[in-house]
Amino acid sequence: MGVGCESGCVVVTGGASGIGAATVKRIVAGGGCAVILDVNIAPASGLAQQFPNKVFPYRANLLNEEEVRDVHATVAAELPPIVGLVNCAGVPQVPRPIEEYAVDDWSAVIDSHLKTAYIACRIIGAAMAERGRGAVVNLTSVLAFRSGPVLAYGPAKAGVVNLTESLAVQWASRGLRVNAVAPGWTDTPFLRRGDRHGKRDLQPILDATPVGRLLRPEEIAEVIWFLLSPLSSAVTGVTIPCDGGVIAASGWPPYGGIPRARVPA
Ligand SMILES: NC(=O)c1ccc[n+]([C@@H]2O[C@H](COP(=O)([O-])OP(=O)(O)OC[C@H]3O[C@@H](n4cnc5c(N)ncnc54)[C@H](O)[C@@H]3O)[C@@H](O)[C@H]2O)c1
């Protein structure tokens, strides 16, 4: 598929902020147009003003199947055909031991990542499969592959990896590719909110990240763009880590930690 405006538009759930907003800008920079579905409409409208006739904001709660179905019908009637779907919507989790983490809170976080992606794929992905072309990119996380004290977030993201693989196989013969990106810690409002005290000590994250810095949302958006574009025409059913080396580094702590750049004297 092409991703130019003339050939169709790309839906970005959670496109009002962070990685989603960077993806919207990357799509526009690549000559495409983006449809934002987000509960937070003000920043989405700001992006639409910044990029007239390129970015189209719609308020939608991705947890609500009927709401997504209605918005999808509106988009289908008003805009060029949808040729891409990027699932970024989701909320962070405050780390908690299982004894202190209520089932309802656990379910809410699981749903905000896994159910939202499922609903978007069920409605928007299925419509692309029906038309016989397109690409889906789901946002998962390094925490899909490594344990952590986020007992809903990690399992939800592991579920997104498996959903990605299953849908990729289901839709491969119908011209629709389904892939995922697994970011490491990326500098967005999501990252800065996700702690028990409201203010996050970033040093443990920097210590666990071999490149020694937070990733930029634009760096994640480049990998998403690759997976949307014809450059990845033979790629489906995979999850690409974009993590500054986090997954590769887990064997290093017993040997004294991750090598650091020398600070010049
Ligand atoms: N920031 C990181 O360090 C990081 C790392 C790994 C994975 N991710 C994943 O990347 C994705 C984007 O994260 P981000 O850091 O850009 O977050 P963000 O908080 O900056 O943006 C998330 C957006 O999703 C929207 N949203 C949340 N729930 C929604 C719902 N039910 N319906 C509609 N919109 C909804 C929010 O309003 C917000 O605009 C998430 O899935 C997150 O889990 C982020």
The ligand as an SDF file (V2000), in Angstrom:
LIG
                    3D

 44 48  0  0  0  0  0  0  0  0999 V2000
    6.0210    5.9790   26.7580 N   0  0  0  0  0  0  0  0  0  0  0  0
    6.6220    4.8130   26.9430 C   0  0  0  0  0  0  0  0  0  0  0  0
    7.6610    4.7200   27.6220 O   0  0  0  0  0  0  0  0  0  0  0  0
    6.0570    3.5640   26.3120 C   0  0  0  0  0  0  0  0  0  0  0  0
    6.8530    2.4120   26.3190 C   0  0  0  0  0  0  0  0  0  0  0  0
    6.3600    1.2360   25.7620 C   0  0  0  0  0  0  0  0  0  0  0  0
    5.1060    1.2190   25.1880 C   0  0  0  0  0  0  0  0  0  0  0  0
    4.3420    2.3630   25.1790 N   0  0  0  0  0  0  0  0  0  0  0  0
    3.0120    2.2570   24.5940 C   0  0  0  0  0  0  0  0  0  0  0  0
    2.8620    3.1930   23.5400 O   0  0  0  0  0  0  0  0  0  0  0  0
    1.5000    3.6060   23.4600 C   0  0  0  0  0  0  0  0  0  0  0  0
    1.4500    5.1240   23.4770 C   0  0  0  0  0  0  0  0  0  0  0  0
    2.0480    5.5630   24.6920 O   0  0  0  0  0  0  0  0  0  0  0  0
    2.4310    7.0860   24.9480 P   0  0  0  0  0  0  0  0  0  0  0  0
    3.6200    7.0570   25.8060 O   0  0  0  0  0  0  0  0  0  0  0  0
    2.4240    7.8400   23.6680 O   0  0  0  0  0  0  0  0  0  0  0  0
    1.1610    7.5290   25.8520 O   0  0  0  0  0  0  0  0  0  0  0  0
    0.3920    8.9480   26.0200 P   0  0  0  0  0  0  0  0  0  0  0  0
   -0.2430    8.8850   27.3780 O   0  0  0  0  0  0  0  0  0  0  0  0
    1.2930   10.0740   25.7030 O   0  0  0  0  0  0  0  0  0  0  0  0
   -0.7490    8.8340   24.9000 O   0  0  0  0  0  0  0  0  0  0  0  0
   -1.7700    7.8790   25.0030 C   0  0  0  0  0  0  0  0  0  0  0  0
   -3.0190    8.4470   24.3510 C   0  0  0  0  0  0  0  0  0  0  0  0
   -4.0330    7.4310   24.3990 O   0  0  0  0  0  0  0  0  0  0  0  0
   -5.2690    8.0710   24.6870 C   0  0  0  0  0  0  0  0  0  0  0  0
   -6.1760    7.0710   25.2510 N   0  0  0  0  0  0  0  0  0  0  0  0
   -5.9960    6.3210   26.3750 C   0  0  0  0  0  0  0  0  0  0  0  0
   -7.0510    5.5030   26.5530 N   0  0  0  0  0  0  0  0  0  0  0  0
   -7.9160    5.7280   25.5300 C   0  0  0  0  0  0  0  0  0  0  0  0
   -9.1750    5.1990   25.1590 C   0  0  0  0  0  0  0  0  0  0  0  0
   -9.7980    4.2670   25.8980 N   0  0  0  0  0  0  0  0  0  0  0  0
   -9.7740    5.6540   24.0380 N   0  0  0  0  0  0  0  0  0  0  0  0
   -9.1760    6.6270   23.2850 C   0  0  0  0  0  0  0  0  0  0  0  0
   -7.9870    7.1770   23.5950 N   0  0  0  0  0  0  0  0  0  0  0  0
   -7.3580    6.7280   24.6950 C   0  0  0  0  0  0  0  0  0  0  0  0
   -4.8950    9.1830   25.6690 C   0  0  0  0  0  0  0  0  0  0  0  0
   -5.9000   10.1790   25.7250 O   0  0  0  0  0  0  0  0  0  0  0  0
   -3.5870    9.6810   25.0830 C   0  0  0  0  0  0  0  0  0  0  0  0
   -3.8060   10.7300   24.1480 O   0  0  0  0  0  0  0  0  0  0  0  0
    0.7770    2.9540   24.6370 C   0  0  0  0  0  0  0  0  0  0  0  0
    0.1350    1.7910   24.1880 O   0  0  0  0  0  0  0  0  0  0  0  0
    1.9150    2.5880   25.5860 C   0  0  0  0  0  0  0  0  0  0  0  0
    1.5940    1.4720   26.3780 O   0  0  0  0  0  0  0  0  0  0  0  0
    4.7840    3.5240   25.7360 C   0  0  0  0  0  0  0  0  0  0  0  0
  1  2  1  0
  2  3  2  0
  2  4  1  0
  4  5  1  0
  4 44  2  0
  5  6  2  0
  6  7  1  0
  7  8  2  0
  8  9  1  0
  8 44  1  0
  9 10  1  0
  9 42  1  0
 10 11  1  0
 11 12  1  0
 11 40  1  0
 12 13  1  0
 13 14  1  0
 14 15  2  0
 14 16  1  0
 14 17  1  0
 17 18  1  0
 18 19  2  0
 18 20  1  0
 18 21  1  0
 21 22  1  0
 22 23  1  0
 23 24  1  0
 23 38  1  0
 24 25  1  0
 25 26  1  0
 25 36  1  0
 26 27  1  0
 26 35  1  0
 27 28  2  0
 28 29  1  0
 29 30  1  0
 29 35  2  0
 30 31  1  0
 30 32  2  0
 32 33  1  0
 33 34  2  0
 34 35  1  0
 36 37  1  0
 36 38  1  0
 38 39  1  0
 40 41  1  0
 40 42  1  0
 42 43  1  0
M  CHG  2   8   1  16  -1
M  END
$$$$
